[in-house]
Amino acid sequence: MSPESYHPCSTKVLPWPGDSERPASSSLVTQPLAQLACNCGLRDRLILPSDAAYWEQLDPDVRRLPLDGKVFYPKMWQFSPPTRMGFVYRDPIVKAPNVHLYTYANVVEIVPNEGLTAIESLRAKTIDGKEHRVRARHYVLACGSIHNARLLLASNSRATQGVGNGNDLVGRFFMEHFEIIGAQVAFEKAQPFKLYTVPSAGRARARAELALMGDVQRQHRILNGTASFRPGPITGREQSRFASFSDDAEANVKQRQAMRNTPGAGSPPEPQVIYQMFTRQEQAPNPESRIVLSSEKDEMGMPRANLRWRFTKIDKHSIRVFYELLGQEMGRAGLGRVQLMDWLLDGDDDAWPNILSGGWHHMGTARMHEDPKQGVVDANCKVHGLANLFVAGAAVYPTGGAVNPTLTLVALALRLSDHLKNRVMF
């Protein structure tokens, strides 16, 4: 996770991707960074997004590329151990006198009142078929962007289109972060790149990625993105990270842990002349990119979710322009040359290669907007038209930015909890 989530260019909703005309103010996520750092396991000094100088002072081998600071800047990422919220916060939740935690209670329906103005109860089932009703004054839906949409859409016994879906917006605007190799760069001489490579396992768990300044983005009308360096040339054997993950969640976690524990995993590579350029970019909000219900049902009789991940022309165009600008700047600085991958060469080709990956950063299916005709929730994460239903998590994001969503997600969760405590509960 990265405090860069608070960089003005990341929280500002850009005006050119069609439907994303500033649905919510970036000030909504202005929580104390020190508190967020503690919540997310960032116990050291929480850096500012462009504070590469701080890390250069810590280590004489850490140096940024001499690029024009009015065009590109080193976007800093700082990483937690990582923090597994379930382990870190299990005991405080279990021991809290005012929290009752029910496990194996799967909510299968949100039941509104007959006037569809508030939530009346939840219907929950266990895997062995037992059913329960849950009643409360207020309800917070915090099941992840895909399942949030699935549950709202499947709750259609009274609201025939689904709860909160009177304007056909629930499940729409699904967003991911594009993660893909877009180019390779050949430098005039070998570069150590200690600033731009994998973060160490020690105190200074930080690295930089190349990013365009906001004025340049606005000038070229492109999306927010970054590029990082991977040692070695493109081989043609690259594959999507989706292909390396199985349906076994536990096996995937063990695989990631094994990668982190590999000897030398936290050490910078030997200086190289050729590096692959790895792109991480936001996806433009697109109403056709959406979650819908499947005709297939799970063991508890609930329709499964189908993802229709759809792209727009600006998504691919933004990556291409990013590398064109990087190539120009590398040449101007006399550093080397940038070679685009074949899938980016034709500006009129909208097809994507099979090496496309995502960050497993699901966002946008209950987007925030003050207008019920353009969003599912309001600025307080309350579902429009329902007095006591709220949504927590990245589902409310109107746009995705180009960094991991966790820090902003935690900020919005804290803000929602403050709202419920101070304005609603009492």
C-alpha positions as CSV (number, residue, x, y, z in Angstrom):
1,M,0.0,0.0,0.0
2,S,1.2,3.5,-0.7
3,P,0.6,6.9,0.8
4,E,0.7,8.1,-2.8
5,S,-3.1,7.5,-2.7
6,Y,-3.1,11.0,-1.3
7,H,-1.2,12.6,-4.1
8,P,-3.4,15.3,-5.7
9,C,-3.1,13.8,-9.1
10,S,-4.3,10.5,-7.8
11,T,-7.3,11.7,-5.9
12,K,-8.4,14.3,-8.5
13,V,-11.1,13.0,-10.9
14,L,-9.8,13.8,-14.4
15,P,-12.4,15.4,-16.6
16,W,-11.7,13.5,-19.9
17,P,-12.7,9.8,-19.4
18,G,-16.3,10.5,-20.2
19,D,-18.5,9.6,-17.2
20,S,-15.9,10.6,-14.5
21,E,-16.7,14.3,-14.2
22,R,-15.8,14.8,-10.6
23,P,-18.3,12.6,-8.8
24,A,-16.8,13.1,-5.3
25,S,-14.2,15.5,-3.8
26,S,-10.8,14.2,-2.9
27,S,-11.2,16.0,0.5
28,L,-13.5,13.1,1.5
29,V,-10.5,10.9,2.1
30,T,-8.4,13.4,4.0
31,Q,-7.8,11.3,7.2
32,P,-4.7,11.8,9.4
33,L,-1.9,10.0,7.6
34,A,-0.3,9.0,10.9
35,Q,-3.4,7.2,11.9
36,L,-3.7,5.4,8.6
37,A,0.0,4.4,8.7
38,C,-0.6,2.8,12.1
39,N,-3.7,1.0,10.9
40,C,-1.9,-0.4,7.9
41,G,1.4,-1.3,9.6
42,L,3.5,1.6,8.3
43,R,5.2,2.3,11.6
44,D,8.1,4.3,10.3
45,R,8.1,7.8,8.9
46,L,5.2,8.1,6.5
47,I,6.8,9.8,3.4
48,L,5.2,12.2,1.0
49,P,4.5,11.0,-2.5
50,S,7.4,12.8,-4.2
51,D,9.8,12.6,-1.3
52,A,12.5,10.6,-3.1
53,A,15.1,12.9,-1.6
54,Y,14.4,11.4,1.8
55,W,15.4,7.9,0.6
56,E,18.4,9.3,-1.3
57,Q,19.7,10.7,2.0
58,L,19.4,7.3,3.7
59,D,21.4,5.5,1.1
60,P,24.1,6.9,-1.3
61,D,23.3,4.2,-3.8
62,V,19.7,5.4,-4.1
63,R,19.5,7.9,-7.0
64,R,16.7,9.0,-9.2
65,L,17.0,9.2,-13.0
66,P,17.9,12.7,-14.2
67,L,14.6,13.3,-16.1
68,D,12.9,16.6,-16.5
69,G,10.9,17.1,-13.2
70,K,8.2,19.0,-15.1
71,V,7.4,15.8,-17.1
72,F,8.2,12.8,-15.0
73,Y,8.7,12.4,-11.3
74,P,9.6,9.4,-9.0
75,K,6.3,8.3,-7.4
76,M,7.2,6.8,-4.1
77,W,5.7,3.6,-2.7
78,Q,6.0,2.6,0.9
79,F,5.1,-1.0,1.9
80,S,3.7,-2.5,5.0
81,P,5.1,-5.9,6.3
82,P,2.4,-6.8,4.7
83,T,-0.4,-6.3,7.2
84,R,-2.9,-9.2,7.4
85,M,-5.9,-7.4,8.9
86,G,-7.5,-10.7,10.0
87,F,-4.5,-11.6,12.2
88,V,-3.7,-8.0,13.4
89,Y,-7.3,-7.1,14.4
90,R,-8.7,-10.5,15.4
91,D,-8.2,-10.2,19.1
92,P,-9.4,-6.6,19.4
93,I,-12.6,-7.6,17.6
94,V,-13.2,-10.8,19.6
95,K,-12.5,-9.0,22.9
96,A,-14.5,-5.9,22.2
97,P,-17.6,-5.7,24.5
98,N,-19.7,-4.0,21.9
99,V,-18.9,-6.2,18.9
100,H,-20.6,-9.6,18.2
101,L,-18.9,-11.6,15.5
102,Y,-20.8,-14.3,13.8
103,T,-18.8,-16.7,11.6
104,Y,-20.2,-19.0,8.9
105,A,-23.3,-16.7,8.7
106,N,-23.5,-15.9,5.0
107,V,-25.8,-13.0,4.1
108,V,-27.9,-14.1,1.1
109,E,-30.4,-11.3,1.0
110,I,-30.8,-7.7,2.1
111,V,-34.5,-7.2,2.8
112,P,-35.9,-3.7,2.4
113,N,-39.2,-2.5,3.8
114,E,-42.3,-2.5,1.6
115,G,-41.8,1.2,0.7
116,L,-38.2,0.5,-0.3
117,T,-37.0,3.4,1.9
118,A,-35.0,1.5,4.5
119,I,-33.5,-2.0,5.2
120,E,-35.7,-4.1,7.4
121,S,-33.5,-7.1,7.9
122,L,-30.8,-9.4,6.5
123,R,-31.4,-13.1,5.6
124,A,-28.4,-15.2,6.5
125,K,-27.7,-18.9,5.9
126,T,-25.1,-21.4,6.9
127,I,-23.6,-24.0,4.6
128,D,-25.7,-26.7,6.2
129,G,-28.9,-24.9,5.4
130,K,-29.8,-23.2,8.7
131,E,-31.3,-19.8,8.1
132,H,-31.3,-16.7,10.4
133,R,-32.7,-13.2,10.3
134,V,-30.6,-10.2,11.4
135,R,-32.1,-6.9,12.4
136,A,-30.3,-3.7,13.2
137,R,-30.8,0.1,13.0
138,H,-28.1,0.5,10.4
139,Y,-26.3,-1.9,8.0
140,V,-22.9,-1.6,6.4
141,L,-22.1,-3.7,3.3
142,A,-18.4,-4.5,3.3
143,C,-18.0,-7.7,1.2
144,G,-15.7,-6.4,-1.6
145,S,-16.6,-4.8,-4.8
146,I,-17.8,-7.9,-6.6
147,H,-19.8,-9.5,-3.8
148,N,-21.3,-6.1,-2.7
149,A,-22.8,-5.8,-6.2
150,R,-23.8,-9.4,-6.3
151,L,-25.7,-9.2,-3.0
152,L,-27.4,-5.9,-3.9
153,L,-28.6,-7.3,-7.2
154,A,-29.7,-10.7,-5.8
155,S,-31.8,-9.0,-3.1
156,N,-34.7,-8.7,-5.5
157,S,-37.7,-10.2,-3.7
158,R,-39.2,-6.7,-3.1
159,A,-36.9,-4.4,-5.1
160,T,-37.2,-6.3,-8.4
161,Q,-34.1,-4.8,-10.0
162,G,-32.1,-5.2,-6.7
163,V,-31.6,-3.1,-3.6
164,G,-30.3,0.4,-4.4
165,N,-30.5,-0.3,-8.1
166,G,-33.4,1.9,-9.2
167,N,-31.2,3.7,-11.7
168,D,-29.5,0.5,-13.0
169,L,-26.1,1.5,-11.6
170,V,-25.3,-1.3,-9.2
171,G,-22.5,-3.4,-10.5
172,R,-21.6,-1.0,-13.3
173,F,-18.2,0.9,-13.6
174,F,-16.2,-2.1,-12.4
175,M,-12.5,-1.1,-12.5
176,E,-9.2,-2.9,-12.1
177,H,-5.6,-1.7,-12.4
178,F,-4.1,-2.7,-15.7
179,E,-0.8,-4.4,-15.0
180,I,1.2,-5.3,-18.1
181,I,4.7,-5.1,-19.7
182,G,4.5,-2.2,-22.2
183,A,8.1,-1.6,-23.3
184,Q,11.7,-2.2,-22.7
185,V,14.5,0.4,-22.2
186,A,18.1,0.0,-23.3
187,F,20.4,2.3,-21.4
188,E,23.7,3.7,-22.5
189,K,25.4,2.2,-19.5
190,A,24.3,-0.3,-16.8
191,Q,22.0,1.2,-14.1
192,P,21.7,-0.2,-10.6
193,F,18.3,1.2,-10.0
194,K,18.2,0.7,-6.2
195,L,15.4,3.3,-6.0
196,Y,13.2,1.7,-8.7
197,T,13.4,-2.0,-7.8
198,V,11.9,-4.4,-5.3
199,P,11.8,-2.9,-1.8
200,S,14.1,-4.3,0.8
201,A,12.9,-6.4,3.8
202,G,14.4,-3.9,6.3
203,R,13.2,-0.6,7.6
204,A,13.3,1.3,4.2
205,R,10.6,-0.7,2.5
206,A,10.1,1.8,-0.3
207,R,10.6,2.1,-4.0
208,A,9.9,4.6,-6.8
209,E,7.9,4.2,-10.0
210,L,8.0,6.7,-12.9
211,A,4.9,8.8,-13.2
212,L,3.8,11.8,-15.3
213,M,3.1,15.1,-13.7
214,G,-0.5,16.1,-13.6
215,D,-0.1,19.0,-16.1
216,V,1.3,16.6,-18.6
217,Q,-1.6,14.2,-18.1
218,R,-4.0,17.0,-18.6
219,Q,-2.2,18.2,-21.7
220,H,-2.4,14.8,-23.4
221,R,-5.7,13.8,-21.8
222,I,-4.6,10.5,-20.6
223,L,-5.2,8.4,-17.5
224,N,-3.1,8.1,-14.4
225,G,-0.3,5.5,-14.6
226,T,3.2,4.5,-13.6
227,A,6.0,2.4,-14.9
228,S,8.5,0.3,-12.9
229,F,11.7,-1.4,-14.0
230,R,12.3,-5.2,-14.2
231,P,15.9,-6.3,-15.0
232,G,16.5,-8.1,-18.3
233,P,15.0,-7.9,-21.8
234,I,11.6,-9.0,-23.0
235,T,11.8,-12.7,-23.9
236,G,8.4,-13.4,-25.5
237,R,7.7,-15.9,-22.8
238,E,5.9,-13.4,-20.5
239,Q,2.5,-14.3,-19.3
240,S,-0.4,-12.8,-17.4
241,R,-0.3,-13.2,-13.7
242,F,-3.9,-14.4,-13.9
243,A,-2.5,-17.5,-15.5
244,S,-0.2,-18.3,-12.5
245,F,-3.0,-18.1,-10.0
246,S,-5.2,-21.1,-9.2
247,D,-8.7,-21.4,-7.8
248,D,-7.1,-22.5,-4.5
249,A,-6.9,-19.4,-2.4
250,E,-4.7,-21.0,0.2
251,A,-2.2,-22.2,-2.4
252,N,-2.0,-18.7,-3.8
253,V,-1.1,-17.2,-0.4
254,K,1.5,-19.9,0.1
255,Q,3.0,-19.2,-3.3
256,R,3.3,-15.4,-2.5
257,Q,4.9,-16.2,0.8
258,A,7.4,-18.5,-0.8
259,M,8.3,-15.8,-3.3
260,R,8.9,-13.3,-0.5
261,N,11.0,-15.8,1.4
262,T,13.2,-16.7,-1.6
263,P,16.9,-15.8,-0.8
264,G,17.7,-12.4,-2.3
265,A,14.1,-11.5,-2.9
266,G,14.5,-8.2,-1.1
267,S,17.8,-7.3,-2.7
268,P,18.3,-5.0,-5.7
269,P,19.4,-6.8,-8.8
270,E,22.9,-6.4,-10.4
271,P,23.2,-3.3,-12.6
272,Q,21.6,-4.0,-16.0
273,V,21.6,-2.2,-19.4
274,I,18.2,-3.5,-20.5
275,Y,15.1,-3.4,-18.4
276,Q,11.5,-4.4,-19.0
277,M,9.0,-1.6,-18.3
278,F,6.0,-2.8,-16.2
279,T,2.9,-0.6,-16.4
280,R,0.4,0.0,-13.7
281,Q,-2.5,2.1,-14.8
282,E,-6.1,3.0,-13.8
283,Q,-9.0,2.0,-15.9
284,A,-11.4,4.7,-17.2
285,P,-14.9,4.4,-15.6
286,N,-17.1,2.4,-18.1
287,P,-20.7,1.6,-17.5
288,E,-20.4,-1.5,-19.7
289,S,-17.7,-2.9,-17.4
290,R,-19.9,-4.5,-14.8
291,I,-21.0,-7.3,-12.5
292,V,-24.2,-9.2,-13.4
293,L,-26.0,-12.2,-11.9
294,S,-25.4,-15.6,-13.4
295,S,-28.2,-18.2,-13.9
296,E,-26.0,-20.6,-11.9
297,K,-26.5,-20.6,-8.1
298,D,-24.2,-21.5,-5.3
299,E,-24.8,-24.0,-2.5
300,M,-27.0,-21.6,-0.6
301,G,-29.2,-20.8,-3.6
302,M,-27.7,-17.4,-4.3
303,P,-27.0,-16.5,-8.0
304,R,-23.3,-16.4,-8.7
305,A,-21.6,-13.2,-10.0
306,N,-20.5,-12.8,-13.6
307,L,-17.8,-10.2,-14.4
308,R,-18.0,-8.4,-17.8
309,W,-14.6,-6.6,-17.7
310,R,-14.8,-4.1,-20.6
311,F,-12.3,-1.5,-21.8
312,T,-12.4,1.8,-23.6
313,K,-10.1,3.4,-26.2
314,I,-8.5,5.7,-23.7
315,D,-7.2,2.8,-21.6
316,K,-4.8,1.5,-24.2
317,H,-4.1,5.0,-25.7
318,S,-2.9,6.2,-22.3
319,I,-0.3,3.5,-22.0
320,R,1.0,4.2,-25.5
321,V,1.3,7.9,-24.9
322,F,3.0,7.3,-21.6
323,Y,5.8,5.3,-23.3
324,E,6.1,7.7,-26.2
325,L,6.7,10.5,-23.7
326,L,9.1,8.4,-21.7
327,G,11.1,7.6,-24.9
328,Q,11.3,11.3,-25.8
329,E,12.5,12.1,-22.3
330,M,15.1,9.3,-22.2
331,G,16.5,10.4,-25.5
332,R,16.6,14.0,-24.5
333,A,18.5,13.1,-21.3
334,G,20.9,10.9,-23.2
335,L,20.0,7.9,-21.0
336,G,18.9,5.4,-23.6
337,R,16.1,4.3,-25.9
338,V,12.6,3.0,-25.2
339,Q,11.2,0.2,-27.4
340,L,7.4,-0.3,-27.3
341,M,6.0,-3.8,-27.3
342,D,4.3,-4.8,-30.6
343,W,0.8,-4.6,-29.0
344,L,1.3,-0.8,-28.6
345,L,2.6,0.0,-32.0
346,D,-0.6,0.5,-33.9
347,G,-2.5,3.5,-32.4
348,D,-5.8,2.3,-34.1
349,D,-5.7,-1.2,-32.7
350,D,-7.9,-1.6,-29.6
351,A,-7.0,-5.2,-29.0
352,W,-5.2,-6.3,-25.8
353,P,-2.6,-9.1,-25.6
354,N,-3.1,-12.2,-23.4
355,I,-0.3,-11.0,-21.1
356,L,-2.7,-8.4,-19.5
357,S,-2.9,-8.7,-15.8
358,G,-4.7,-6.9,-13.0
359,G,-3.8,-6.0,-9.4
360,W,-6.8,-7.9,-7.9
361,H,-7.9,-4.3,-7.0
362,H,-11.7,-4.5,-7.6
363,M,-13.3,-1.1,-7.5
364,G,-16.3,1.0,-8.6
365,T,-19.4,-1.2,-8.6
366,A,-21.3,1.1,-6.1
367,R,-19.8,4.3,-7.1
368,M,-20.1,7.5,-5.2
369,H,-21.9,10.5,-6.6
370,E,-24.2,13.2,-5.1
371,D,-26.7,12.6,-8.0
372,P,-28.6,9.2,-7.6
373,K,-28.8,9.0,-11.4
374,Q,-25.0,8.9,-11.6
375,G,-24.0,7.0,-8.5
376,V,-25.1,4.4,-6.0
377,V,-24.0,6.0,-2.7
378,D,-23.7,9.6,-1.5
379,A,-20.7,11.3,0.1
380,N,-21.3,9.5,3.3
381,C,-21.3,6.1,1.6
382,K,-25.1,5.8,2.2
383,V,-27.1,4.1,-0.6
384,H,-29.3,6.6,-2.3
385,G,-32.9,6.3,-1.3
386,L,-32.3,4.0,1.7
387,A,-32.1,5.5,5.1
388,N,-29.9,2.9,6.8
389,L,-27.8,1.1,4.3
390,F,-24.1,2.0,3.8
391,V,-21.3,0.6,1.6
392,A,-17.7,0.3,2.7
393,G,-14.7,-0.5,0.6
394,A,-13.4,0.2,-2.9
395,A,-16.8,-0.4,-4.5
396,V,-17.6,3.3,-3.9
397,Y,-14.6,4.6,-5.8
398,P,-15.7,6.8,-8.8
399,T,-12.2,6.4,-10.3
400,G,-9.3,4.1,-9.5
401,G,-6.1,6.1,-9.6
402,A,-2.9,4.2,-10.3
403,V,-1.9,2.8,-6.9
404,N,-3.1,0.1,-4.5
405,P,-6.5,1.0,-3.1
406,T,-6.0,-0.1,0.5
407,L,-4.9,3.1,2.1
408,T,-7.8,5.1,0.6
409,L,-10.2,2.2,1.5
410,V,-9.1,2.3,5.1
411,A,-9.5,6.1,5.1
412,L,-13.1,5.9,3.8
413,A,-13.9,3.1,6.3
414,L,-12.7,5.3,9.2
415,R,-14.6,8.2,7.9
416,L,-17.8,6.1,7.6
417,S,-17.3,4.8,11.2
418,D,-17.0,8.4,12.4
419,H,-20.1,9.3,10.6
420,L,-22.1,6.4,12.0
421,K,-20.9,7.2,15.6
422,N,-21.2,10.9,15.6
423,R,-24.1,11.7,13.3
424,V,-26.2,8.6,13.1
425,M,-26.0,6.5,16.2
426,F,-26.3,9.3,18.7
